[in-house]
């Protein structure tokens, strides 16, 4: 697996978690 792809996955996961927290705080 390329490092770039792994970085992309991590960023995607962080983005999803951020959205989840935003929804929960609302």
PDB file of N, H, CA, C and O in Angstrom:
ATOM      1  N   UNK A   1       0.843  -1.203   0.000  1.00  0.00           N
ATOM      2  CA  UNK A   1       0.000   0.000   0.000  1.00  0.00           C
ATOM      3  C   UNK A   1       0.882   1.258   0.000  1.00  0.00           C
ATOM      4  O   UNK A   1       1.829   1.365   0.778  1.00  0.00           O
ATOM      5  N   UNK A   2       0.560   2.184  -0.865  1.00  0.00           N
ATOM      6  H   UNK A   2      -0.210   2.098  -1.498  1.00  0.00           H
ATOM      7  CA  UNK A   2       1.349   3.411  -0.959  1.00  0.00           C
ATOM      8  C   UNK A   2       1.080   4.318   0.242  1.00  0.00           C
ATOM      9  O   UNK A   2      -0.036   4.361   0.759  1.00  0.00           O
ATOM     10  N   UNK A   3       2.118   5.043   0.681  1.00  0.00           N
ATOM     11  H   UNK A   3       3.025   5.008   0.261  1.00  0.00           H
ATOM     12  CA  UNK A   3       1.958   5.946   1.832  1.00  0.00           C
ATOM     13  C   UNK A   3       0.879   6.999   1.580  1.00  0.00           C
ATOM     14  O   UNK A   3       0.165   7.409   2.496  1.00  0.00           O
ATOM     15  N   UNK A   4       0.776   7.429   0.319  1.00  0.00           N
ATOM     16  H   UNK A   4       1.355   7.096  -0.425  1.00  0.00           H
ATOM     17  CA  UNK A   4      -0.215   8.449  -0.026  1.00  0.00           C
ATOM     18  C   UNK A   4      -1.625   7.925   0.211  1.00  0.00           C
ATOM     19  O   UNK A   4      -2.472   8.622   0.771  1.00  0.00           O
ATOM     20  N   UNK A   5      -1.869   6.688  -0.219  1.00  0.00           N
ATOM     21  H   UNK A   5      -1.182   6.122  -0.674  1.00  0.00           H
ATOM     22  CA  UNK A   5      -3.196   6.084  -0.051  1.00  0.00           C
ATOM     23  C   UNK A   5      -3.529   5.969   1.438  1.00  0.00           C
ATOM     24  O   UNK A   5      -4.662   6.217   1.852  1.00  0.00           O
ATOM     25  N   UNK A   6      -2.527   5.588   2.234  1.00  0.00           N
ATOM     26  H   UNK A   6      -1.607   5.387   1.898  1.00  0.00           H
ATOM     27  CA  UNK A   6      -2.756   5.439   3.672  1.00  0.00           C
ATOM     28  C   UNK A   6      -3.085   6.797   4.295  1.00  0.00           C
ATOM     29  O   UNK A   6      -3.965   6.906   5.149  1.00  0.00           O
ATOM     30  N   UNK A   7      -2.372   7.813   3.859  1.00  0.00           N
ATOM     31  H   UNK A   7      -1.657   7.725   3.165  1.00  0.00           H
ATOM     32  CA  UNK A   7      -2.615   9.167   4.370  1.00  0.00           C
ATOM     33  C   UNK A   7      -4.039   9.591   4.027  1.00  0.00           C
ATOM     34  O   UNK A   7      -4.739  10.193   4.841  1.00  0.00           O
ATOM     35  N   UNK A   8      -4.450   9.265   2.811  1.00  0.00           N
ATOM     36  H   UNK A   8      -3.881   8.775   2.149  1.00  0.00           H
ATOM     37  CA  UNK A   8      -5.799   9.619   2.352  1.00  0.00           C
ATOM     38  C   UNK A   8      -6.848   8.960   3.237  1.00  0.00           C
ATOM     39  O   UNK A   8      -7.847   9.581   3.600  1.00  0.00           O
ATOM     40  N   UNK A   9      -6.610   7.681   3.585  1.00  0.00           N
ATOM     41  H   UNK A   9      -5.799   7.176   3.291  1.00  0.00           H
ATOM     42  CA  UNK A   9      -7.555   6.948   4.428  1.00  0.00           C
ATOM     43  C   UNK A   9      -7.651   7.590   5.807  1.00  0.00           C
ATOM     44  O   UNK A   9      -8.742   7.751   6.353  1.00  0.00           O
ATOM     45  N   UNK A  10      -6.501   7.953   6.362  1.00  0.00           N
ATOM     46  H   UNK A  10      -5.615   7.823   5.918  1.00  0.00           H
ATOM     47  CA  UNK A  10      -6.479   8.577   7.688  1.00  0.00           C
ATOM     48  C   UNK A  10      -7.240   9.898   7.662  1.00  0.00           C
ATOM     49  O   UNK A  10      -8.026  10.193   8.562  1.00  0.00           O
ATOM     50  N   UNK A  11      -6.998  10.689   6.618  1.00  0.00           N
ATOM     51  H   UNK A  11      -6.359  10.450   5.887  1.00  0.00           H
ATOM     52  CA  UNK A  11      -7.686  11.977   6.506  1.00  0.00           C
ATOM     53  C   UNK A  11      -9.188  11.779   6.386  1.00  0.00           C
ATOM     54  O   UNK A  11      -9.973  12.523   6.975  1.00  0.00           O
ATOM     55  N   UNK A  12      -9.580  10.763   5.613  1.00  0.00           N
ATOM     56  H   UNK A  12      -8.942  10.159   5.135  1.00  0.00           H
ATOM     57  CA  UNK A  12     -11.002  10.482   5.423  1.00  0.00           C
ATOM     58  C   UNK A  12     -11.647  10.108   6.754  1.00  0.00           C
ATOM     59  O   UNK A  12     -12.750  10.549   7.075  1.00  0.00           O
ATOM     60  N   UNK A  13     -10.929   9.281   7.523  1.00  0.00           N
ATOM     61  H   UNK A  13     -10.033   8.923   7.263  1.00  0.00           H
ATOM     62  CA  UNK A  13     -11.459   8.852   8.821  1.00  0.00           C
ATOM     63  C   UNK A  13     -11.599  10.048   9.768  1.00  0.00           C
ATOM     64  O   UNK A  13     -12.606  10.177  10.464  1.00  0.00           O
ATOM     65  N   UNK A  14     -10.605  10.907   9.791  1.00  0.00           N
ATOM     66  H   UNK A  14      -9.787  10.802   9.225  1.00  0.00           H
ATOM     67  CA  UNK A  14     -10.653  12.088  10.655  1.00  0.00           C
ATOM     68  C   UNK A  14     -11.828  12.977  10.254  1.00  0.00           C
ATOM     69  O   UNK A  14     -12.530  13.524  11.105  1.00  0.00           O
ATOM     70  N   UNK A  15     -12.028  13.111   8.938  1.00  0.00           N
ATOM     71  H   UNK A  15     -11.457  12.667   8.247  1.00  0.00           H
ATOM     72  CA  UNK A  15     -13.122  13.950   8.443  1.00  0.00           C
ATOM     73  C   UNK A  15     -14.470  13.398   8.894  1.00  0.00           C
ATOM     74  O   UNK A  15     -15.352  14.147   9.313  1.00  0.00           O
ATOM     75  N   UNK A  16     -14.614  12.076   8.802  1.00  0.00           N
ATOM     76  H   UNK A  16     -13.897  11.468   8.461  1.00  0.00           H
ATOM     77  CA  UNK A  16     -15.870  11.449   9.209  1.00  0.00           C
ATOM     78  C   UNK A  16     -16.104  11.624  10.701  1.00  0.00           C
ATOM     79  O   UNK A  16     -17.218  11.921  11.131  1.00  0.00           O
ATOM     80  N   UNK A  17     -15.043  11.437  11.495  1.00  0.00           N
ATOM     81  H   UNK A  17     -14.138  11.195  11.146  1.00  0.00           H
ATOM     82  CA  UNK A  17     -15.176  11.584  12.948  1.00  0.00           C
ATOM     83  C   UNK A  17     -15.536  13.023  13.304  1.00  0.00           C
ATOM     84  O   UNK A  17     -16.334  13.270  14.209  1.00  0.00           O
ATOM     85  N   UNK A  18     -14.937  13.969  12.581  1.00  0.00           N
ATOM     86  H   UNK A  18     -14.289  13.769  11.846  1.00  0.00           H
ATOM     87  CA  UNK A  18     -15.214  15.379  12.841  1.00  0.00           C
ATOM     88  C   UNK A  18     -16.681  15.691  12.580  1.00  0.00           C
ATOM     89  O   UNK A  18     -17.326  16.402  13.351  1.00  0.00           O
ATOM     90  N   UNK A  19     -17.204  15.141  11.464  1.00  0.00           N
ATOM     91  H   UNK A  19     -16.680  14.564  10.838  1.00  0.00           H
ATOM     92  CA  UNK A  19     -18.615  15.353  11.128  1.00  0.00           C
ATOM     93  C   UNK A  19     -19.513  14.725  12.186  1.00  0.00           C
ATOM     94  O   UNK A  19     -20.535  15.298  12.565  1.00  0.00           O
ATOM     95  N   UNK A  20     -19.126  13.549  12.657  1.00  0.00           N
ATOM     96  H   UNK A  20     -18.297  13.084  12.350  1.00  0.00           H
ATOM     97  CA  UNK A  20     -19.920  12.856  13.672  1.00  0.00           C
ATOM     98  C   UNK A  20     -19.990  13.689  14.948  1.00  0.00           C
ATOM     99  O   UNK A  20     -21.062  13.863  15.529  1.00  0.00           O
ATOM    100  N   UNK A  21     -18.844  14.201  15.374  1.00  0.00           N
ATOM    101  H   UNK A  21     -17.974  14.060  14.902  1.00  0.00           H
ATOM    102  CA  UNK A  21     -18.806  15.012  16.588  1.00  0.00           C
ATOM    103  C   UNK A  21     -19.663  16.258  16.422  1.00  0.00           C
ATOM    104  O   UNK A  21     -20.358  16.674  17.349  1.00  0.00           O
ATOM    105  N   UNK A  22     -19.608  16.852  15.231  1.00  0.00           N
ATOM    106  H   UNK A  22     -19.044  16.514  14.477  1.00  0.00           H
ATOM    107  CA  UNK A  22     -20.388  18.051  14.955  1.00  0.00           C
ATOM    108  C   UNK A  22     -21.875  17.745  15.074  1.00  0.00           C
ATOM    109  O   UNK A  22     -22.632  18.523  15.656  1.00  0.00           O
ATOM    110  N   UNK A  23     -22.290  16.606  14.519  1.00  0.00           N
ATOM    111  H   UNK A  23     -21.676  15.975  14.046  1.00  0.00           H
ATOM    112  CA  UNK A  23     -23.700  16.208  14.561  1.00  0.00           C
ATOM    113  C   UNK A  23     -24.123  15.937  16.008  1.00  0.00           C
ATOM    114  O   UNK A  23     -25.212  16.325  16.431  1.00  0.00           O
ATOM    115  N   UNK A  24     -23.245  15.266  16.758  1.00  0.00           N
ATOM    116  H   UNK A  24     -22.360  14.951  16.415  1.00  0.00           H
ATOM    117  CA  UNK A  24     -23.578  14.929  18.138  1.00  0.00           C
ATOM    118  C   UNK A  24     -23.682  16.189  18.995  1.00  0.00           C
ATOM    119  O   UNK A  24     -24.565  16.292  19.846  1.00  0.00           O
ATOM    120  N   UNK A  25     -22.786  17.138  18.772  1.00  0.00           N
ATOM    121  H   UNK A  25     -22.069  17.054  18.081  1.00  0.00           H
ATOM    122  CA  UNK A  25     -22.802  18.378  19.550  1.00  0.00           C
ATOM    123  C   UNK A  25     -24.055  19.180  19.254  1.00  0.00           C
ATOM    124  O   UNK A  25     -24.573  19.886  20.119  1.00  0.00           O
ATOM    125  N   UNK A  26     -24.536  19.067  18.030  1.00  0.00           N
ATOM    126  H   UNK A  26     -24.115  18.494  17.327  1.00  0.00           H
ATOM    127  CA  UNK A  26     -25.748  19.779  17.629  1.00  0.00           C
ATOM    128  C   UNK A  26     -26.916  19.206  18.424  1.00  0.00           C
ATOM    129  O   UNK A  26     -28.052  19.650  18.259  1.00  0.00           O
TER     130      UNK A  26
END
